[in-house]
């Protein structure tokens, strides 16, 4: 396959576009941005430029909002190939556009030894040969309501390689960001944070992520139910979540058993997760698994309590038997201190 051009003597005029724009900058921009650039470039290259041609003319020709045309110029200004000059008028969209010399920019870029613009452009173009990458960029454009600029595309490609995820997972991260922020997707740092969290959790596909979301929702509902049973009108803290998750994941406690433990909070004026944890720990120690197990445990406790009570009562009812020591004590109580001292002296006379 090869390309060739038909020759024709009819002259309708031509506009010479530097190859630097075609090779390096055009692949960076969206189709609309390229159209805006070329339409305006044609005018400045015309031997008889139209003095009435402006940004509104471009918007009318391309049938797009004027704001899209201004966004195109902002994009090309960011690539340092045009400069926008605000005209002295109340119109917020009234700009004059200065086209910069692409050859000079390219030479300067080589001289100052900055990262090659062409290498970045080539990377984006190469990635665009992958239909799934192209689909990903188009989907992200739709979600964020604008076109990704080249730096964003490069960052997304870096993130994809970093976490080794499929393009559809990156799109899902953008959708998640939009849902979690009232329809306004966050920046790339936020997106990377979502992907890092999924990566750390070992979630590599959309199915994995959705299943995890379902499990998180179930766990959230359980936490909420436990707190409601305790009369708490707030969300649990991280340590409280950890303790409740221990009951569920490590101790394999049934939710009915946990709620029964929570019902014991009526025995305290200041219920807390720590208080309930003490009850759960007792259940675990006694291998409690069901409500029937709790009932048996409480019956055994009550029986032991009643036995101790009966034992104490019986000990208190046993009559005291007086021995000769009691009699001696009673005898001592019949004498005064002076008389006891006299008796003691008399008893000692025979020993000396």
C-alpha positions in Angstrom: 0.0 0.0 0.0 1.3 3.5 -0.8 0.0 7.0 -1.2 0.2 9.3 -4.2 -1.3 12.7 -5.4 -3.3 13.5 -8.5 -1.8 16.5 -10.4 -4.1 19.3 -11.4 -3.4 22.7 -13.0 -6.4 24.5 -11.4 -5.2 26.7 -8.6 -7.5 27.2 -5.6 -4.7 28.4 -3.4 -2.7 26.4 -0.9 -1.7 26.7 2.7 1.7 25.4 3.7 1.7 23.7 7.1 5.1 23.0 8.7 5.8 19.3 9.1 6.8 20.0 12.7 3.1 20.7 13.4 1.9 17.6 11.6 4.6 15.3 13.1 4.8 16.6 16.6 1.9 18.7 17.7 -1.1 17.5 15.7 -1.1 14.0 17.4 -1.2 15.7 20.8 -4.5 17.6 20.1 -8.0 16.5 19.7 -9.6 16.7 16.2 -11.5 19.8 17.1 -8.4 21.6 18.4 -6.5 20.8 15.2 -9.4 22.1 13.0 -9.4 25.4 15.0 -5.7 25.8 14.5 -5.8 25.0 10.8 -8.7 27.3 10.0 -7.0 30.2 11.7 -3.6 29.4 10.2 -5.2 29.4 6.8 -6.4 33.0 7.4 -3.0 34.3 8.4 -1.4 32.6 5.4 -3.9 34.1 2.9 -2.8 36.8 0.6 -6.0 38.6 1.2 -7.0 37.9 4.9 -10.5 38.4 6.0 -10.5 41.3 8.5 -13.8 40.1 10.0 -12.6 36.6 10.6 -12.4 35.9 14.3 -13.1 33.2 16.9 -16.8 33.5 16.4 -16.3 32.8 12.7 -14.4 29.6 13.6 -17.2 28.5 16.0 -19.8 29.2 13.3 -17.9 27.3 10.6 -17.3 24.3 12.8 -20.7 24.5 14.4 -19.4 24.4 18.0 -19.8 26.7 21.0 -17.4 29.7 21.1 -16.1 28.4 24.4 -14.8 25.2 22.7 -12.8 27.4 20.3 -11.3 29.3 23.3 -10.5 26.0 25.0 -8.6 25.0 21.8 -6.5 28.1 21.9 -5.8 27.5 25.6 -4.6 24.0 24.7 -2.3 25.2 22.0 -1.0 28.0 24.2 -0.1 25.3 26.8 1.9 23.6 24.1 3.7 26.9 23.5 2.9 27.2 19.8 0.5 30.2 20.1 0.0 33.1 22.5 -3.4 34.4 23.5 -3.8 38.2 23.8 -7.0 39.5 25.5 -8.5 42.4 23.6 -9.8 45.5 25.4 -13.5 44.6 25.3 -16.1 43.3 27.8 -16.4 40.1 25.8 -14.7 37.3 27.8 -14.1 35.4 24.5 -12.5 38.3 22.6 -8.9 37.1 22.1 -6.3 37.8 19.4 -4.1 34.8 18.6 -0.4 35.0 17.8 1.1 32.0 16.0 4.7 31.3 17.1 7.5 30.1 14.8 7.4 26.3 15.1 10.9 25.9 13.6 12.4 28.2 16.2 10.6 26.4 19.0 11.8 23.0 17.8 15.4 24.1 17.5 15.3 25.7 21.0 13.8 22.6 22.4 16.8 20.6 21.0 19.3 23.2 22.2 18.2 23.3 25.9 18.1 19.5 26.1 14.6 19.3 27.5 12.7 16.0 27.3 11.9 15.5 23.7 8.4 16.7 22.6 8.6 14.3 19.7 9.2 11.3 21.9 6.1 12.1 24.0 4.1 12.7 20.8 5.3 9.4 19.4 4.3 7.6 22.6 0.8 9.0 22.4 0.5 8.2 18.7 1.8 4.7 19.3 -0.7 4.1 22.1 -3.4 5.4 19.9 -2.8 2.4 17.6 -4.3 0.2 20.3 -8.1 0.4 20.0 -8.6 -0.2 23.7 -6.4 2.8 24.5 -8.3 5.0 22.0 -11.6 3.8 23.5 -10.3 4.6 27.0 -9.3 8.2 26.1 -12.6 8.8 24.4 -14.5 7.4 27.4 -12.6 9.6 29.8 -13.2 12.7 27.6 -17.0 11.9 27.9 -16.8 11.5 31.7 -14.9 14.7 32.4 -16.7 16.7 29.8 -13.6 17.9 27.9 -10.6 16.6 26.0 -7.6 15.2 27.7 -4.5 17.2 27.1 -1.3 15.4 26.1 0.3 15.6 29.6 -2.8 14.0 31.0 -2.7 11.2 28.4 1.0 10.6 29.2 0.2 10.5 32.9 -2.6 8.0 32.4 -0.3 5.8 30.3 2.3 5.9 33.1 -0.4 5.0 35.7 -1.6 2.1 33.5 1.9 0.7 33.3 2.6 1.3 37.0 -0.4 -0.7 38.2 -0.6 -3.0 35.2 -4.4 -2.5 34.8 -6.7 -2.8 31.8 -7.9 0.5 30.2 -11.5 -0.3 31.2 -10.4 -0.3 34.9 -9.0 3.2 34.5 -12.3 4.3 32.9 -14.2 2.7 35.9 -12.0 4.7 38.3 -13.1 7.9 36.5 -16.7 6.8 36.8 -16.3 6.0 40.4 -14.7 9.4 41.0 -17.6 11.1 39.4 -20.2 9.2 41.4 -18.4 9.8 44.7 -18.1 13.6 44.1 -21.6 14.6 43.1 -21.0 14.2 39.4 -17.7 16.1 39.3 -14.7 13.8 38.6 -11.5 14.7 40.5 -8.0 15.2 39.2 -5.5 12.6 38.2 -4.0 12.4 41.7 -7.4 11.3 43.0 -7.8 8.8 40.1 -4.3 7.4 40.9 -5.3 7.1 44.6 -8.3 5.0 43.6 -6.3 2.7 41.4 -3.6 2.3 44.0 -6.2 1.3 46.6 -7.7 -1.3 44.2 -4.1 -2.5 43.4 -3.3 -2.9 47.1 -6.5 -4.8 47.7 -5.7 -7.2 44.8 -8.6 -6.0 42.7 -7.5 -6.1 39.1 -10.7 -6.4 37.1 -14.1 -4.6 37.2 -15.7 -7.8 38.4 -13.3 -7.9 41.4 -14.0 -4.2 42.2 -17.8 -4.6 41.9 -17.8 -7.7 44.2 -15.6 -5.8 46.7 -18.0 -2.8 46.6 -20.9 -5.2 47.3 -19.0 -6.7 50.3 -18.1 -3.2 51.6 -21.8 -2.2 51.4 -22.8 -5.3 53.3 -20.2 -4.6 56.0 -21.3 -1.0 56.2 -24.9 -2.1 56.8 -23.7 -4.5 59.5 -21.7 -1.7 61.3 -24.7 0.6 61.0 -27.1 -2.0 62.4 -24.8 -2.7 65.4 -24.5 1.0 66.1 -28.2 1.5 65.8 -28.8 -1.3 68.4 -26.5 0.6 70.8 -28.4 3.8 70.2 -25.5 5.5 68.4 -26.3 8.2 65.8 -22.9 8.5 64.3 -20.5 6.6 62.0 -18.0 4.2 63.7 -14.4 5.2 64.0 -11.5 3.1 62.5 -10.8 1.3 65.8 -14.5 0.5 66.3 -14.7 -0.8 62.8 -11.6 -3.0 63.5 -13.2 -4.5 66.6 -16.5 -5.2 64.9 -14.7 -6.7 61.9 -12.8 -9.0 64.3 -16.1 -10.3 65.7 -17.3 -11.1 62.1 -14.1 -12.2 60.4 -11.9 -13.7 63.1 -14.5 -15.0 65.6 -17.2 -15.9 63.0 -19.9 -14.5 65.2 -23.4 -14.5 63.8 -25.0 -11.1 63.6 -27.9 -12.3 65.8 -25.3 -13.2 68.5 -23.7 -9.8 68.2 -27.0 -8.0 68.5 -27.9 -10.1 71.5 -24.6 -9.0 73.1 -25.5 -5.4 72.2 -28.8 -5.8 74.0 -26.8 -6.2 77.3 -25.9 -2.5 77.0 -29.0 -1.7 78.9 -27.1 -2.9 81.9 -24.7 0.1 81.7 -25.3 3.8 81.5 -22.5 4.4 79.1 -22.5 1.7 76.4 -19.5 1.3 74.1 -18.0 -1.0 71.6 -15.3 -1.9 74.2 -18.1 -2.9 76.7 -19.7 -5.1 74.0 -16.3 -6.5 73.1 -16.0 -7.8 76.6 -19.2 -9.7 76.2 -18.2 -11.1 72.8 -14.9 -12.2 74.2 -16.8 -14.1 76.9 -19.0 -15.7 74.2 -15.9 -16.7 72.2 -14.2 -18.2 75.3 -17.3 -20.4 76.0 -17.6 -21.3 72.3 -21.0 -19.5 71.9 -22.2 -19.7 68.3 -26.0 -19.4 68.5 -28.7 -17.7 70.6 -29.4 -21.2 72.2 -25.8 -21.2 73.3 -26.2 -17.9 74.9 -29.3 -19.1 76.8 -27.5 -22.2 78.0 -24.5 -20.1 79.2 -26.8 -17.7 81.1 -28.6 -20.6 82.7 -25.3 -22.1 83.9 -24.3 -18.7 85.2 -27.5 -18.3 87.1 -27.3 -21.8 88.5 -23.8 -21.2 89.8 -24.8 -17.8 91.2 -27.8 -19.4 93.0 -25.5 -22.2 94.3 -23.1 -19.7 95.8 -25.9 -17.8 97.3 -27.4 -20.9 98.9 -24.0 -22.0 100.2 -23.4 -18.6 101.8 -26.9 -18.7 103.3 -26.3 -22.1 104.8 -23.0 -21.1 106.3 -24.6 -18.2 108.1 -27.4 -20.4 109.5 -25.1 -23.0 111.2 -25.3 -22.5 115.1 -22.1 -21.6 116.9 -20.8 -24.3 119.4 -19.2 -22.9 122.5 -16.0 -24.5 123.6 -14.0 -24.1 126.7 -12.3 -21.1 125.1 -15.6 -19.4 124.8 -16.2 -20.2 128.5 -12.8 -18.7 129.4 -13.7 -15.5 127.5 -17.1 -15.4 129.2 -15.3 -15.8 132.6 -12.9 -12.9 131.8 -15.9 -10.7 131.1 -17.0 -11.2 134.8 -13.9 -9.4 136.3 -12.8 -5.8 136.2 -9.3 -4.9 134.9 -8.0 -4.4 138.5 -9.3 -7.8 139.6 -7.7 -9.5 136.6 -4.4 -7.9 137.4 -4.6 -9.0 141.1 -5.4 -12.6 140.0 -2.4 -12.5 137.6 0.0 -11.4 140.4 -1.3 -14.1 142.8 -0.7 -16.7 140.1 2.8 -15.6 139.6 3.9 -15.9 143.3 4.2 -19.7 143.2 6.7 -19.5 140.3 9.3 -17.3 142.0 
